[in-house]
Amino acid sequence: MAMPTLKRIYSTTKACVIDTLPYTTAMVPECAVRMHQQFPNVLDLYRYRKQRGVNLGSWFVLERWITEAPFREAAAPAQSDLDVAKGTNAKEILERHWDTWMTDADWAWLAEKGINTVRIPIGYYHLCGVDPTVLKSTDFAGLEAVFAGAWSRITNALATAHKYRIGVLFDLHAAPGKQNADAHSGTSLEPKFFKCSKFMSRTIYILAAFTRHIIIFAREHSLPNLVGIELLNEPNPGPYHDALKKWYMTAVDAVRKVNPDLPIYISDSWMTDQYAEFIKASGHRFLALDHHLYRCFTPDDARTPAAEHARRLRDSNDGTPAAFARVAELLKKSCAALVVGEWSAALNPGSLRGDERQQKRAYVEAQLQLFERHCAGWFFWTYKKESRDTGWAFRDAVEDGVFPCDFRRIKGLPASKDPERDARKQAAKESALGQHVAYWSQFPGEYEHWRFEEGFSTGWDDAYLFACKWARLQSPFVEEVGFKGPWMHRRKEEHLQREVVSKNVWECEHGFLQGYAAATEDMTKT
């Protein structure tokens, strides 16, 4: 069979459908309005890029170890949002904190350092300003007056972030009934989320309501920087993992009825392999599995020297790196991705001997190398604290040299066609195709290696397309696709609209990934 004439299969100018929402405060219909737009549009650029971010901890969901001031008039035991709300002058204290914890100067500093996304923890009670019913039959019932002002600050956070080209991931940190035993889940009470079905079903309603209202706001104000919603922070289901997985499925369905294309993040409850398999079996696309990585809490953490922590993270055969590689590959094939939603430079004092700054920096660099290799994004915990802390506060870590200030590459990409780049692309493609053909010639079968060749070209072109589009948006840093599985799925759908369905579509995918990797390497050399 003669090789077909080579043609570009993943056209970057071909129109494709994405969802839009009506400019109204009414309920968004389950079947969202569709319209044709070029892929990638600005919304895609925010959602698919590698998210290099920080958590804005203790802005809305308070944690006393991060910021002490809001707790000074809180009711006993003075550890949670509910304790603050039941204390004296709660409304004034909270609104003053919301208005001063993050200012324009903070957003500008983050953007200048290379942070392109923030993860913002919120509680369900922060929605009462737009939907008072969220408090009904919960521990926060009757406290609407205290928290009503939060919603305008949450929407303003999305708008302000956009001014600095920063994406926003909203994370439901506190659900009705508490999904874990920590005070950062909203109250100082015992967790009941998994023991009471009304709390689980109530949270589904809350997630759908939040999604509806935040997307309407984003559409009305032309804000493309909502990168996703995390369904639940660090759920601790104990023996009820099956219940959590069933709840996840219901929650994803509810959010996707509001907006079918919104990226959804789910916690792995520190069972990464199991929840990766769950995502694979779910059939849902553009999910992100959120893993939190800390090495400072257990007795084993304390016994392990800082240098050994760093070494283990650099050793591809060690437990965590091997798991990351395994899970990231599985998720990529499942139109999903792995992210690290929380991590830090903090180590147990027992791990630190000698130059603590250098040891913490080596630990941070080892984590960054691991995340950059396998993850679609990462979010340092946290942006800042009231007291100086180079282990937990990103700002202090950067200013003290614990976190490398050069973790992002400044843009330097040509905006126009580059004949020399075209020649490099052709040479790289021929080399990769030769290796591909040689390898598969060992295994008799029917192949369509032209698909690999076209996929390679598209992967290369997409890498430069994505980076150059961000350069035109005046991003000072080189941006790249982080969510390669979902991105490749979009390209494969387009390919299947243009080509005969074949069992060899996998060759396009292999070529695409190799072409993208080759172009990314090419960028670092030019």
Secondary structure as UniProt FT lines:
FT   STRAND          15..19
FT   STRAND          34..38
FT   HELIX           42..48
FT   STRAND          51..55
FT   TURN            57..58
FT   TURN            64..66
FT   HELIX           69..71
FT   TURN            72..73
FT   TURN            76..77
FT   HELIX           81..85
FT   TURN            88..89
FT   HELIX           90..101
FT   HELIX           104..113
FT   STRAND          117..123
FT   HELIX           124..127
FT   TURN            128..130
FT   HELIX           132..135
FT   TURN            136..137
FT   TURN            139..142
FT   HELIX           144..147
FT   TURN            148..149
FT   HELIX           150..163
FT   TURN            164..165
FT   STRAND          167..174
FT   TURN            176..177
FT   HELIX           183..185
FT   HELIX           193..195
FT   HELIX           197..220
FT   TURN            221..222
FT   STRAND          226..230
FT   TURN            238..239
FT   HELIX           241..258
FT   TURN            260..261
FT   STRAND          264..267
FT   TURN            269..270
FT   HELIX           272..282
FT   STRAND          287..292
FT   HELIX           299..303
FT   HELIX           306..314
FT   TURN            316..317
FT   HELIX           319..333
FT   TURN            334..335
FT   STRAND          336..343
FT   HELIX           349..351
FT   HELIX           356..374
FT   STRAND          377..380
FT   TURN            390..392
FT   HELIX           394..399
FT   TURN            400..401
FT   TURN            405..406
FT   HELIX           419..440
FT   TURN            441..442
FT   HELIX           449..472
FT   TURN            473..474
FT   HELIX           484..498
FT   TURN            503..504
FT   HELIX           505..525
//
